[in-house]
Structure formats: structure tokens, C-alpha cells
Amino acid sequence: MFLIEDLFEMLFLDRIVSESFVRSVSNSVSNTDCKSSELEASCRNDSEAFTLKFVAMASILVAGMIGIAIPLVGKRKKFLQTDGSLFIAAKAFAAGVILATGFVHMLSGGTKALSDPCLPEYPWTKFPFAGFFAMVAALVTLLVDFVGTQYYERKQGLTHSTEEQGRVGAVNPGLESGILPVDGKEWNGKLFGEEEGGGMHIVGMHAHAAHHRHNHSHGQEACEGNVREPPHSHGHDHGHGHGHSHGFRDGGGDGGLRHVVVSQILELGIVSHSVIIGLSLGVSESPCTIRPLIAALSFHQFFEGFALGGCISQAQFKTSSAMIMACFFALTTPAGIGVGTAVASFYNPNSPRALVTEGILDCLSAGILVYMALVDLIAADFLSKRMSCNFRLQVVSYVMLFLGAGLMALLAIWA
């Protein structure tokens, strides 16, 4: 009896504590006494700001459309194809831009919003919420990345399995086991570490150093054979027969499943923060704030579009699907500016509720963008066999990566 009473008291106490916490959090975001910044107040000009917002919408829209269209249209041009060195170097620059966007712009903006003096001390100064939300977003992105890859691999694996069974039956109907002997005349295109569906996922699979467990080519000879020669196979006897490939296809059909997942998650991260920055610009009535944002966001949108367009191009979507994704990306920030302009008369971006919402979304976007930039853009290319076998491409790509990250970080001075 005493145990039941003690448990009841503990549950009742926990309920009081939880209700108190929820009430304090609710009260902490309901205060509306915060004022706008000194720069916003001293440089306020509604008519000029209204005109600049239309300029911003047009400039950002054009920059985004050009950025995402170059990889999609240029894949038909030899020098802009997604497996070319020029594209890899440009993609490295764009990856640096996205990485700096996540670390320097979104995470710092979220931290600033969640530590604003307008917010009460409890609970916002008692716990590093900014880093926590970014961490959660990165981990959830990893989970979605993995689950999405598994889904597409299994879906593709069923198709491949059906086609393979039909082909095996046509070639040798009497072979009941469905296993063909290796005669060295056909390369199946699969590398060591691939899943049954042909997809390769997570960094280790992207950046495999060899195609099978016992590779007998090392050093420069292996690189020259891999880079310059088409894939071919020959018989290789160690007491068991197996195909032996000297070719590699980073970014070929084997990685197509990965690019499908990568492009969709990357668009989610980009679009989520595009809405935030669009709203932030739209509700501003200060030309001094809007002018630098126009140039910074146009630059930002162009290279984010280029990185996303490259992933969409490598994923080999249908033309209609690629166009929908491209238009959705290009229109998001201008649409956010339009919505911000419409609600500017009664929306207070400096209210605690707005600060908390903006801070959480900024940090979530930062986690997604940092994960995608490091894992699916930078590591996937920089740890690949193609990069390790081409010293000139390594130098150019690293220079472009640091240049993109540095320039985007520098824009934090104005935006």
C-alpha cells in the first residue's frame, strides 16, 4: 500500500514538473515587448524596401534558375558532363558554399536567435539548444539517407533480379541453379562492397579503394588502367573462378540510386532554409539590410542550385521530375520573400515566438546541410578512386572547395 502511494506521489510530482516546464516554455515565447534592431529602425524606408524586395525576388529567381539549369542542360555537352573534371571541380566549389552556409550562416543565425536577450533565461540559456537541434537534424538525415538508399536498392534489386532470371533462362534454359559460369567475356559492373541492387551507400561504399578483396594492381599502374581504359574482365584462378575487373565507374549507373536519395534530401535541406531567408528578407523594411542580402543570396542561390542540379543530373531522373525539382528549388526563396512582404505589416520578427521558430528551423537546416555537404558531396568525390588517381584534379578540387567555403563565409559580413 505504501509503495502504491509513493508511486502515485512520484507520478503526480512528475506531472507537476512537466506541466511547469511546458508552461514556462510557453510563457517564454509569448512575450512581444522586444523591439527591432537599431539598424532596422534607423534605416527604415517602406517604399524603397518594397521596391528592393521585387528586385531581390527577380535576382534570386534568375540566379537559382541559371545555377540549377547548367548541370541539367550541360550534361549533353562534353565539357559539362557530370563525369568530367570541370564538373567535379565546380561541384567542389558548390559543396564548399553549402558547407559554409550550414556552419557560418544557418548555425550561427540559429544560435543568435535562440540566445537573443528577448528570450527569458530559462530554459534558453540553460542548454545549448542550437547545437542540439543541429545534431538531431544530422542524425535524422543519416537515418533517412540510409533508409532511402535501402528502399531504392531493394526496389531496383527486384527489377534487376527479374531481368537477370529472364536473361539466364534465355541464354541457358537447362541451367536450373540460375548460376552462370564466368567465362571472362562479360563484366557485370558490380564492385566489391555493393548491395544486391547495385547501389552503393554511405561514405565507405562511395570511396572504396579496390573493387574486390584481392586486387593485384597497385600504385600508378592501377590508376592508369582504371582511368584510361574501359572496363574489362579476364579469368582469374585461385581455386575458384570469378570475374576480375580493372575498371571503375564513380558516378556511373551503380551510384545512380545514391544520387536519387542525395538529391531529394539535399533539396529538402536547401528548401527549408530558403524559406527562412526569404521570409527574413521579406519582413524587413530596411533598405540597408536588403541591399547586401540581394547580392549575397543571389550568389548563394546560384551555387546551391549548381550543386543540387548536379545531383539531380547524376540521379538521371525523368525530364518531368527533374523540371519539377528544379522549379521547386528556384521558386522557394522568391516565394518566401513574397510571403514575408505580405505579412510584414503585422509580423514581428523580433518577438520571442518568431525568434524561437526561426532559431530552431535555422539549426535544423544547418544540420541537414552540413551532413549533406560533408558526406554526400565532399567525401563521396574527394575519397573516390578517380580523385586519388588524378593529382591535378585533387589540387584543383581542393582549391575550389576552400575557395567556395571561404567566399561564402566572407559573405557573413554583409548577410
TIBAZA-936372 format. One record per residue (C-alpha): residue number from 1; x, y, z. Coordinates in Angstrom, 1 decimal. Layout:
N
PT:n:u:v:w
PT:NUM:X:Y:Z
...
This chain:
415
PT:n:u:v:w
PT:1:0.0:0.0:0.0
PT:2:2.8:2.4:0.9
PT:3:4.5:1.5:-2.4
PT:4:1.4:2.4:-4.4
PT:5:1.1:5.7:-2.5
PT:6:4.8:6.5:-3.1
PT:7:4.4:5.8:-6.8
PT:8:1.3:7.9:-7.1
PT:9:3.1:10.8:-5.4
PT:10:6.1:10.4:-7.7
PT:11:3.9:10.3:-10.8
PT:12:1.9:13.3:-9.6
PT:13:5.1:15.2:-8.9
PT:14:6.5:14.4:-12.3
PT:15:3.3:15.6:-13.9
PT:16:3.5:18.9:-12.0
PT:17:7.2:19.3:-13.1
PT:18:6.4:18.6:-16.7
PT:19:3.4:20.9:-16.7
PT:20:5.6:23.6:-15.1
PT:21:8.2:23.1:-17.8
PT:22:5.7:23.3:-20.7
PT:23:4.1:26.4:-19.1
PT:24:7.5:28.1:-18.7
PT:25:8.4:27.4:-22.3
PT:26:5.1:28.6:-23.5
PT:27:5.4:31.8:-21.4
PT:28:9.0:32.3:-22.7
PT:29:7.9:32.7:-26.3
PT:30:4.7:34.7:-25.6
PT:31:6.4:38.0:-24.8
PT:32:6.0:40.6:-27.5
PT:33:7.9:43.5:-26.0
PT:34:11.1:43.1:-28.0
PT:35:12.0:45.9:-30.4
PT:36:13.6:45.8:-33.8
PT:37:17.4:46.4:-34.1
PT:38:18.9:49.8:-34.3
PT:39:19.9:49.4:-37.9
PT:40:16.4:48.4:-38.8
PT:41:14.9:51.4:-37.1
PT:42:17.4:54.0:-38.3
PT:43:17.3:52.9:-42.0
PT:44:13.6:52.2:-42.3
PT:45:12.0:53.2:-45.6
PT:46:8.9:51.2:-46.5
PT:47:8.6:52.3:-50.2
PT:48:12.2:51.8:-51.1
PT:49:12.3:48.5:-49.2
PT:50:9.2:47.4:-51.1
PT:51:10.9:48.1:-54.5
PT:52:14.1:46.3:-53.4
PT:53:12.1:43.2:-52.5
PT:54:10.9:42.9:-56.1
PT:55:14.5:43.3:-57.3
PT:56:15.6:40.6:-54.8
PT:57:12.9:38.3:-56.0
PT:58:13.9:38.7:-59.6
PT:59:17.6:38.5:-59.0
PT:60:17.4:35.4:-56.8
PT:61:15.0:33.7:-59.1
PT:62:17.3:34.2:-62.1
PT:63:20.4:33.1:-60.2
PT:64:18.7:30.0:-58.9
PT:65:17.4:29.0:-62.3
PT:66:20.7:29.5:-64.0
PT:67:22.6:27.6:-61.3
PT:68:20.4:24.6:-61.4
PT:69:20.0:24.6:-65.2
PT:70:23.7:24.5:-66.0
PT:71:24.2:20.8:-64.9
PT:72:20.8:19.7:-66.2
PT:73:21.3:21.2:-69.7
PT:74:25.1:20.9:-69.8
PT:75:25.1:17.1:-69.3
PT:76:24.6:17.0:-73.1
PT:77:27.8:18.9:-73.6
PT:78:31.0:17.0:-73.4
PT:79:32.9:19.6:-71.2
PT:80:30.0:19.9:-68.7
PT:81:29.1:16.2:-68.3
PT:82:28.8:15.1:-64.8
PT:83:31.7:12.7:-65.1
PT:84:34.1:15.4:-66.4
PT:85:36.8:17.1:-64.4
PT:86:35.3:20.5:-64.9
PT:87:32.0:19.5:-63.3
PT:88:33.8:17.8:-60.4
PT:89:35.8:21.0:-59.7
PT:90:32.7:23.2:-59.9
PT:91:30.8:20.8:-57.7
PT:92:33.6:21.1:-55.1
PT:93:33.2:24.9:-55.1
PT:94:29.4:24.4:-54.7
PT:95:29.9:21.9:-51.8
PT:96:32.1:24.5:-50.1
PT:97:29.3:27.0:-50.4
PT:98:26.8:24.7:-48.9
PT:99:29.2:23.7:-46.0
PT:100:29.8:27.4:-45.2
PT:101:26.1:28.0:-45.4
PT:102:25.4:25.4:-42.8
PT:103:28.2:26.3:-40.4
PT:104:28.6:30.0:-40.8
PT:105:25.2:31.3:-41.8
PT:106:22.5:28.9:-40.6
PT:107:24.0:27.5:-37.4
PT:108:25.3:30.9:-36.3
PT:109:21.9:32.5:-37.1
PT:110:20.1:29.8:-35.1
PT:111:22.4:30.3:-32.2
PT:112:21.9:34.0:-32.3
PT:113:18.1:33.7:-32.4
PT:114:18.0:31.1:-29.6
PT:115:20.3:33.2:-27.3
PT:116:18.6:36.5:-28.0
PT:117:18.1:38.7:-24.9
PT:118:14.4:38.9:-25.7
PT:119:14.1:35.2:-24.7
PT:120:14.0:34.5:-20.9
PT:121:16.9:32.9:-19.2
PT:122:15.0:29.7:-18.6
PT:123:15.2:27.4:-20.5
PT:124:17.0:29.0:-23.4
PT:125:20.3:29.8:-21.7
PT:126:20.4:26.6:-19.6
PT:127:21.0:24.3:-22.5
PT:128:22.8:24.6:-25.9
PT:129:19.7:24.1:-28.0
PT:130:21.3:25.3:-31.2
PT:131:23.9:22.6:-31.3
PT:132:21.4:20.0:-30.1
PT:133:18.9:20.7:-32.9
PT:134:21.7:20.7:-35.5
PT:135:22.9:17.3:-34.1
PT:136:19.4:15.9:-34.2
PT:137:18.9:17.0:-37.8
PT:138:22.2:15.5:-38.9
PT:139:21.3:12.1:-37.3
PT:140:17.8:12.1:-38.7
PT:141:19.3:12.9:-42.1
PT:142:21.7:10.0:-41.7
PT:143:18.7:7.7:-40.9
PT:144:16.7:9.0:-43.9
PT:145:19.7:8.7:-46.1
PT:146:20.2:5.0:-45.1
PT:147:16.5:4.0:-45.2
PT:148:16.0:5.8:-48.5
PT:149:19.0:4.1:-50.1
PT:150:17.9:0.7:-48.8
PT:151:14.4:1.3:-50.2
PT:152:15.6:2.2:-53.7
PT:153:18.2:-0.6:-53.7
PT:154:15.6:-3.2:-52.9
PT:155:13.2:-1.7:-55.4
PT:156:15.9:-1.7:-58.1
PT:157:17.1:-5.2:-56.9
PT:158:13.7:-6.7:-57.6
PT:159:13.8:-5.3:-61.1
PT:160:17.4:-6.5:-61.8
PT:161:16.6:-9.9:-60.3
PT:162:13.6:-10.4:-62.7
PT:163:15.6:-9.2:-65.7
PT:164:18.6:-11.4:-64.8
PT:165:16.4:-14.5:-64.4
PT:166:14.9:-13.9:-67.8
PT:167:18.3:-13.4:-69.3
PT:168:19.7:-16.5:-67.7
PT:169:16.8:-18.6:-68.8
PT:170:17.2:-17.3:-72.4
PT:171:20.9:-18.0:-72.5
PT:172:20.9:-21.4:-70.9
PT:173:17.4:-22.8:-70.2
PT:174:18.8:-26.0:-68.9
PT:175:20.8:-24.4:-66.0
PT:176:18.4:-24.9:-63.1
PT:177:20.5:-23.3:-60.5
PT:178:20.5:-19.9:-62.3
PT:179:24.3:-19.5:-61.9
PT:180:26.3:-18.8:-65.0
PT:181:29.9:-19.8:-65.2
PT:182:32.3:-17.0:-65.6
PT:183:34.0:-17.1:-69.0
PT:184:35.7:-13.7:-68.8
PT:185:33.6:-12.2:-71.7
PT:186:31.2:-10.1:-69.7
PT:187:31.7:-7.6:-66.9
PT:188:28.7:-7.4:-64.6
PT:189:29.5:-3.9:-63.5
PT:190:29.4:-4.7:-59.8
PT:191:32.2:-3.7:-57.4
PT:192:33.2:-5.1:-54.1
PT:193:31.0:-3.8:-51.3
PT:194:27.9:-3.2:-53.5
PT:195:24.5:-4.2:-52.4
PT:196:22.4:-6.7:-54.4
PT:197:20.5:-3.9:-56.1
PT:198:23.7:-2.4:-57.5
PT:199:23.6:0.7:-55.2
PT:200:26.5:1.9:-53.1
PT:201:25.7:3.8:-49.9
PT:202:27.5:5.6:-47.1
PT:203:31.0:7.0:-47.4
PT:204:32.9:3.8:-47.2
PT:205:31.0:2.4:-50.2
PT:206:31.4:5.6:-52.1
PT:207:35.1:5.8:-51.5
PT:208:36.1:2.2:-52.0
PT:209:39.8:1.7:-52.6
PT:210:39.5:-1.5:-54.5
PT:211:37.0:-3.4:-56.5
PT:212:37.4:-6.8:-54.9
PT:213:39.2:-8.4:-52.0
PT:214:42.4:-9.2:-53.8
PT:215:43.4:-6.6:-56.2
PT:216:46.8:-7.2:-57.8
PT:217:47.3:-3.8:-59.4
PT:218:48.8:-1.1:-57.2
PT:219:50.1:2.4:-57.5
PT:220:50.2:4.4:-60.7
PT:221:49.7:1.3:-62.9
PT:222:46.3:0.7:-61.3
PT:223:45.3:4.3:-61.7
PT:224:46.3:4.4:-65.4
PT:225:44.4:1.2:-66.1
PT:226:41.4:2.4:-64.2
PT:227:41.2:5.9:-65.6
PT:228:42.2:5.4:-69.2
PT:229:40.9:2.0:-70.1
PT:230:37.3:0.9:-70.4
PT:231:36.1:-1.8:-68.0
PT:232:37.1:-5.3:-69.0
PT:233:37.4:-8.7:-67.3
PT:234:39.5:-11.7:-67.5
PT:235:39.6:-15.1:-65.9
PT:236:41.5:-15.4:-62.7
PT:237:42.0:-18.7:-60.9
PT:238:42.6:-19.1:-57.2
PT:239:40.9:-22.4:-57.0
PT:240:37.6:-20.7:-57.7
PT:241:36.5:-18.8:-60.8
PT:242:35.4:-15.2:-60.6
PT:243:35.3:-12.1:-62.8
PT:244:38.2:-9.6:-62.3
PT:245:37.6:-6.0:-63.3
PT:246:40.1:-3.3:-63.8
PT:247:37.6:-0.5:-64.4
PT:248:35.7:1.7:-62.1
PT:249:32.7:3.9:-62.6
PT:250:32.4:6.6:-60.0
PT:251:29.2:8.3:-60.7
PT:252:28.1:5.8:-63.3
PT:253:24.9:3.8:-63.1
PT:254:26.0:2.0:-60.0
PT:255:25.8:5.2:-58.0
PT:256:22.5:6.3:-59.6
PT:257:20.5:5.1:-56.6
PT:258:22.6:7.1:-54.2
PT:259:22.1:10.2:-56.3
PT:260:18.3:9.8:-56.2
PT:261:18.4:9.8:-52.4
PT:262:21.1:12.5:-52.1
PT:263:19.3:14.9:-54.5
PT:264:16.0:14.6:-52.6
PT:265:17.5:15.1:-49.1
PT:266:19.7:17.9:-50.4
PT:267:16.7:19.7:-51.8
PT:268:14.8:19.3:-48.5
PT:269:17.7:21.0:-46.6
PT:270:18.1:23.8:-49.2
PT:271:14.4:24.5:-49.5
PT:272:13.9:24.6:-45.7
PT:273:16.4:27.3:-45.2
PT:274:15.5:29.1:-48.4
PT:275:12.0:29.6:-46.9
PT:276:13.6:31.1:-43.8
PT:277:16.0:33.5:-45.5
PT:278:13.2:34.5:-47.9
PT:279:10.9:35.3:-45.0
PT:280:13.6:37.2:-43.2
PT:281:14.2:39.4:-46.2
PT:282:10.5:39.9:-46.9
PT:283:9.6:41.2:-43.5
PT:284:12.5:43.6:-43.4
PT:285:11.6:47.3:-44.1
PT:286:15.3:48.5:-44.1
PT:287:17.0:49.1:-47.4
PT:288:20.3:49.0:-45.6
PT:289:19.6:45.3:-44.7
PT:290:18.0:44.3:-48.0
PT:291:20.7:45.7:-50.4
PT:292:23.6:43.4:-49.3
PT:293:21.2:40.5:-49.0
PT:294:20.3:40.7:-52.7
PT:295:23.9:40.1:-53.8
PT:296:24.7:37.6:-51.1
PT:297:21.6:35.5:-51.6
PT:298:21.9:35.6:-55.4
PT:299:25.5:34.2:-55.1
PT:300:24.3:31.7:-52.6
PT:301:21.3:30.5:-54.6
PT:302:23.4:30.1:-57.8
PT:303:25.9:27.7:-56.3
PT:304:23.4:25.8:-54.2
PT:305:21.4:25.4:-57.4
PT:306:24.5:24.1:-59.2
PT:307:25.2:21.5:-56.5
PT:308:21.6:20.4:-56.5
PT:309:21.4:20.3:-60.3
PT:310:24.5:18.2:-60.4
PT:311:22.9:15.6:-58.0
PT:312:19.7:15.6:-60.0
PT:313:21.6:15.2:-63.2
PT:314:23.6:12.3:-61.8
PT:315:20.4:10.7:-60.5
PT:316:19.1:10.5:-64.1
PT:317:15.5:11.5:-63.2
PT:318:12.9:11.7:-65.9
PT:319:12.8:15.1:-67.5
PT:320:9.4:16.0:-65.9
PT:321:10.7:15.0:-62.4
PT:322:13.9:17.0:-62.9
PT:323:12.0:20.0:-64.0
PT:324:9.6:19.9:-61.0
PT:325:12.5:19.7:-58.6
PT:326:14.4:22.5:-60.4
PT:327:11.3:24.8:-60.4
PT:328:10.6:24.0:-56.7
PT:329:14.1:25.0:-55.7
PT:330:14.2:28.1:-57.9
PT:331:10.8:29.4:-56.7
PT:332:11.2:28.8:-52.9
PT:333:13.2:31.8:-51.9
PT:334:11.3:34.3:-54.0
PT:335:8.0:32.8:-52.7
PT:336:9.4:33.2:-49.1
PT:337:10.2:36.9:-49.9
PT:338:6.6:37.4:-51.2
PT:339:5.1:35.8:-48.1
PT:340:7.3:37.9:-45.9
PT:341:6.3:41.1:-47.7
PT:342:2.6:40.2:-47.4
PT:343:2.8:39.7:-43.6
PT:344:5.4:42.4:-42.8
PT:345:2.7:44.8:-41.6
PT:346:1.7:42.6:-38.6
PT:347:4.6:40.1:-38.2
PT:348:7.2:41.0:-35.7
PT:349:10.4:39.0:-36.5
PT:350:11.9:40.1:-33.1
PT:351:9.1:38.6:-31.0
PT:352:10.2:35.6:-28.8
PT:353:7.9:33.2:-30.7
PT:354:9.4:34.2:-34.0
PT:355:12.9:34.0:-32.7
PT:356:12.4:30.5:-31.3
PT:357:10.8:29.3:-34.6
PT:358:13.5:30.9:-36.7
PT:359:16.3:29.6:-34.5
PT:360:15.0:26.0:-34.5
PT:361:14.5:25.9:-38.2
PT:362:17.9:27.5:-38.8
PT:363:19.6:24.9:-36.7
PT:364:17.7:22.0:-38.3
PT:365:18.7:23.3:-41.7
PT:366:22.3:23.6:-40.6
PT:367:22.4:20.0:-39.5
PT:368:21.0:18.8:-42.8
PT:369:23.3:20.9:-45.0
PT:370:26.5:20.1:-43.0
PT:371:25.7:16.4:-43.2
PT:372:25.0:16.5:-47.0
PT:373:28.0:18.7:-47.8
PT:374:30.5:16.5:-45.8
PT:375:29.1:13.0:-46.5
PT:376:27.3:13.1:-49.8
PT:377:29.1:15.8:-51.7
PT:378:32.7:16.2:-50.4
PT:379:33.6:12.8:-49.1
PT:380:31.9:11.0:-52.0
PT:381:34.0:12.8:-54.5
PT:382:37.2:13.5:-52.6
PT:383:37.7:9.9:-51.4
PT:384:36.9:8.3:-54.7
PT:385:39.3:6.3:-56.9
PT:386:39.0:8.9:-59.6
PT:387:40.2:11.7:-57.4
PT:388:43.1:9.6:-55.9
PT:389:44.4:8.8:-59.3
PT:390:44.4:12.3:-60.7
PT:391:46.8:14.7:-58.8
PT:392:45.9:17.7:-60.9
PT:393:42.2:17.1:-60.2
PT:394:42.9:16.8:-56.5
PT:395:44.7:20.2:-56.4
PT:396:42.0:22.0:-58.4
PT:397:39.2:20.4:-56.4
PT:398:40.7:21.3:-53.0
PT:399:41.4:24.8:-54.1
PT:400:37.8:25.2:-55.4
PT:401:36.4:23.6:-52.2
PT:402:38.3:26.1:-49.9
PT:403:37.5:29.0:-52.2
PT:404:33.8:28.3:-52.2
PT:405:33.7:27.8:-48.4
PT:406:35.8:30.9:-47.9
PT:407:33.8:33.2:-50.1
PT:408:30.5:32.1:-48.7
PT:409:31.8:32.5:-45.2
PT:410:33.0:36.0:-46.1
PT:411:29.5:37.0:-47.1
PT:412:28.5:36.7:-43.5
PT:413:29.9:40.2:-43.0
PT:414:27.0:41.6:-45.1
PT:415:24.4:38.9:-44.7
